[in-house]
Amino acid sequence: MVRGIAIGAAALLVLGCASDHREPHPDLARVWHDYLTLPAERALAIAGDPRRDRWVTGSSGGDSSRDEAEERALAECKRRRAQRRLQDACQIYAIGDEIVWAGPE
């Protein structure tokens, strides 16, 4: 039984479903630091790949709901994406203190 639990926990870690907080991508360290200073009900969106030099983010904080924070972060990301003429779509990177992004498409 213990072995089954260990295998299940390992699978959750691989899938990114574990409750432990994930670390931000190293190239996003500054963005992540600034994002964490935003008030509650915050979200962070990203377009592109932080491993390349072609990416943008959008963030929002102090919103009335999680959905509003996500919408505003995506809107800011889309505006910046258009300015840089990136093809990659904006995706939610983090909600609150939790990184939910699976990686670039």
C-alpha positions as CSV (number, residue, x, y, z in Angstrom):
1,M,0.0,0.0,0.0
2,V,2.8,2.5,0.8
3,R,4.4,1.8,-2.6
4,G,1.1,2.6,-4.3
5,I,0.8,5.9,-2.4
6,A,4.4,6.8,-3.3
7,I,3.7,6.1,-7.0
8,G,0.5,8.1,-6.9
9,A,2.3,11.1,-5.3
10,A,5.1,10.9,-7.9
11,A,2.5,10.9,-10.6
12,L,0.8,14.0,-9.1
13,L,4.2,15.8,-9.1
14,V,4.9,15.0,-12.7
15,L,1.4,16.2,-13.7
16,G,1.8,19.3,-11.6
17,C,-1.2,18.5,-9.5
18,A,0.5,18.4,-6.1
19,S,-0.4,21.0,-3.6
20,D,3.3,22.2,-3.2
21,H,3.9,25.6,-4.8
22,R,5.9,25.3,-8.0
23,E,8.9,27.6,-8.5
24,P,8.6,30.2,-11.4
25,H,10.6,29.7,-14.5
26,P,14.1,31.3,-13.8
27,D,13.6,33.9,-16.6
28,L,10.4,35.0,-14.9
29,A,11.9,35.6,-11.5
30,R,11.6,39.4,-11.6
31,V,8.1,39.3,-13.0
32,W,7.1,36.7,-10.3
33,H,8.6,38.9,-7.6
34,D,6.6,42.0,-8.8
35,Y,3.5,39.9,-9.2
36,L,3.6,38.6,-5.6
37,T,3.4,42.2,-4.4
38,L,0.0,42.7,-6.0
39,P,-3.1,42.6,-3.7
40,A,-5.2,39.5,-3.4
41,E,-7.4,38.3,-6.3
42,R,-4.5,38.4,-8.7
43,A,-3.6,36.6,-11.9
44,L,-0.6,36.5,-14.2
45,A,-0.8,35.7,-17.9
46,I,2.0,34.9,-20.4
47,A,2.4,34.6,-24.1
48,G,5.5,33.0,-25.7
49,D,8.3,31.0,-24.1
50,P,10.5,32.4,-21.3
51,R,13.4,30.2,-22.6
52,R,13.4,32.5,-25.7
53,D,13.6,36.3,-25.7
54,R,10.1,36.5,-27.2
55,W,7.6,36.6,-24.4
56,V,5.3,39.0,-22.6
57,T,3.2,38.9,-19.5
58,G,0.2,40.7,-18.2
59,S,-0.9,40.9,-14.6
60,S,-3.8,42.1,-12.5
61,G,-4.3,42.4,-8.7
62,G,-6.9,43.8,-6.3
63,D,-9.8,42.6,-8.5
64,S,-13.2,41.8,-7.1
65,S,-13.0,38.2,-8.1
66,R,-10.6,35.5,-9.5
67,D,-12.4,35.6,-12.9
68,E,-12.0,39.4,-13.1
69,A,-8.3,39.1,-12.3
70,E,-7.8,36.5,-15.0
71,E,-9.7,38.5,-17.6
72,R,-7.7,41.7,-16.8
73,A,-4.4,39.8,-16.8
74,L,-5.2,38.2,-20.2
75,A,-6.3,41.6,-21.6
76,E,-3.0,43.2,-20.6
77,C,-1.0,40.3,-22.0
78,K,-2.9,40.5,-25.3
79,R,-2.2,44.2,-25.5
80,R,1.5,43.6,-25.0
81,R,1.5,40.6,-27.3
82,A,0.1,42.8,-30.1
83,Q,2.8,45.4,-29.5
84,R,5.5,42.8,-29.8
85,R,3.7,41.1,-32.7
86,L,3.9,37.7,-31.0
87,Q,2.0,34.8,-32.5
88,D,1.7,32.8,-29.3
89,A,-1.6,33.0,-27.4
90,C,-1.9,34.4,-23.9
91,Q,-2.4,31.8,-21.2
92,I,-2.9,32.1,-17.5
93,Y,0.5,31.5,-15.8
94,A,-0.6,31.9,-12.1
95,I,-3.7,32.5,-10.1
96,G,-3.1,33.8,-6.6
97,D,0.2,32.2,-5.4
98,E,-0.2,29.1,-7.5
99,I,1.5,28.5,-10.8
100,V,-0.9,26.8,-13.1
101,W,0.9,27.2,-16.5
102,A,1.9,23.9,-18.1
103,G,4.5,25.4,-20.4
104,P,4.6,26.8,-23.9
105,E,2.4,25.3,-26.5
